[in-house]
Amino acid sequence: MPDVFVAPDEDKDSVVMHKRSPLPTPSTVIVETAKNSLPIEKQPSRKVTTPVEQTASQTANTNDPIALPHDEQITFNPTIDLSIGSEERRNAIPLFASFWQNPHGIYFDTQEANEHILLFLRRHFITNLPWIFYTALFACLPPVVSYIFTKINYPFTFLPTTFMAAVIAMYYLILATSAYLHFLDWYYNISLITPKRVLDIELKDLVYKKISATKISLVQDINYTQTGTIRTLFNFGEVLIQTAGTQDNFYVNSVPKPEVVVRIVEELIGKGREDQDNATL
Amino acid sequence: MQLSNISSINPLQILQVVQSLLVYKAIFVLLLIGYILFHLIILAQIRSMNKIITQPISASILGFASLAQIALGIALLLFVIYIPI
């Protein structure tokens, strides 16, 4: 059987040469017949494949003796995978994260189109322990006080019950607000490092917002200090980013893994200087 | 209550009780209105901060927490207003 056969093209009055499949098996015939018998609008669509997929498919074809030629592959794709990829899932930042490299889903308003965030920094979560402890202590206070006064036979019976209920509810609302403000103070004090700049976003007392940024090319030096047992144990410290000229220095307080932050910024500074040197040459 | 008992109540005492209740209620109402306004400011700040930096989950969870606290404040305000203290 010759490898190549010639078939007339009905539309164009021309001749089209087809390469014959290695083994025209019944399965091939069935698929082609089924496909051609369907109306055009009901014919299954062919999958649009990327070059990588094409290569993989061709490789599979060479291994499978009864496989269809690539242009005859019919792929049924009833479901479309809309789930996020493993890379994105891995870099999706958790709610209480304080150190994250290449975070996914974080954007700032002055971010440029080709600017991605390398480092996302907050104070270490352990720094929240004091206010969590005090909140828990004050939350336990009313029942404890009530228990003590009952034990010494001095209950608050002279006050109306509804009044006491309102006072206690008010107390807990104020306590919850205090805890919430502490949480927001931690949550919205963020430092970001991108390949182009360093950003510091600060929210204080709900009425004071400070957003400062400096270019990486203006960063002169970076160092960190880590003092005390707690900081050494939980590996967090203060990072000082010194900038050139009259620009303010950046202090990133209680940041986890300060040595990693320093290394990454140093690499960025070095890369920026190399680029500058290459540009001058 | 019998008519003779009513006549024995000192009107000044009634006035004192009503005044004290009103003072307590007024203090509570003012505190709660301040509380609700404060949380509205927090909500506005969260919204503005979310424009500056968008973080996943934060807008919904923090906004919900603020709204929940505002709802609690309103509930307590209604409790104080409608239930005699």
Contacts between the chains, C-beta under 8 A, distances in Angstrom:
chain1	res1	chain2	res2	distance
A	92	B	56	6.5
A	93	B	55	7.0
A	93	B	56	6.2
A	95	B	57	5.5
A	95	B	58	7.3
A	95	B	61	7.0
A	105	B	54	7.7
A	105	B	55	7.3
A	105	B	56	4.0
A	106	B	53	7.0
A	106	B	54	6.7
A	106	B	55	5.7
A	106	B	56	7.4
A	107	B	53	7.2
A	107	B	54	4.4
A	108	B	52	6.5
A	108	B	53	4.8
A	108	B	54	7.5
A	109	B	51	6.1
A	109	B	52	5.4
A	109	B	53	7.5
A	160	B	85	6.2
A	162	B	83	5.4
A	162	B	84	7.0
A	162	B	85	5.2
A	163	B	24	6.7
A	163	B	85	4.6
A	165	B	79	7.9
A	166	B	28	6.0
A	166	B	76	6.9
A	166	B	79	6.5
A	166	B	80	5.5
A	166	B	85	6.1
A	169	B	76	5.2
A	169	B	79	7.6
A	170	B	28	7.0
A	170	B	31	6.5
A	170	B	32	7.5
A	170	B	76	6.7
A	173	B	35	6.3
A	173	B	69	7.1
A	173	B	72	6.1
A	173	B	73	6.4
A	173	B	76	6.7
A	174	B	35	7.5
A	176	B	69	6.4
A	177	B	35	7.1
A	177	B	38	7.1
A	177	B	39	7.2
A	177	B	69	6.6
A	180	B	42	7.4
A	180	B	65	6.6
A	180	B	66	7.9
A	180	B	69	7.0
A	181	B	42	7.6
A	184	B	42	7.2
A	184	B	45	7.9
A	184	B	46	7.5
A	184	B	62	7.4
A	187	B	58	7.1
A	187	B	62	7.5
A	188	B	49	5.2
A	188	B	53	7.9
A	190	B	53	6.2
A	192	B	53	7.8
A	201	B	49	8.0
A	201	B	52	6.3
A	201	B	53	5.8
A	203	B	45	7.1
A	203	B	49	6.0
A	206	B	41	6.2
A	206	B	42	6.2
A	206	B	45	5.3
A	209	B	48	7.7
A	209	B	49	7.5
A	209	B	52	7.7
A	211	B	52	6.4
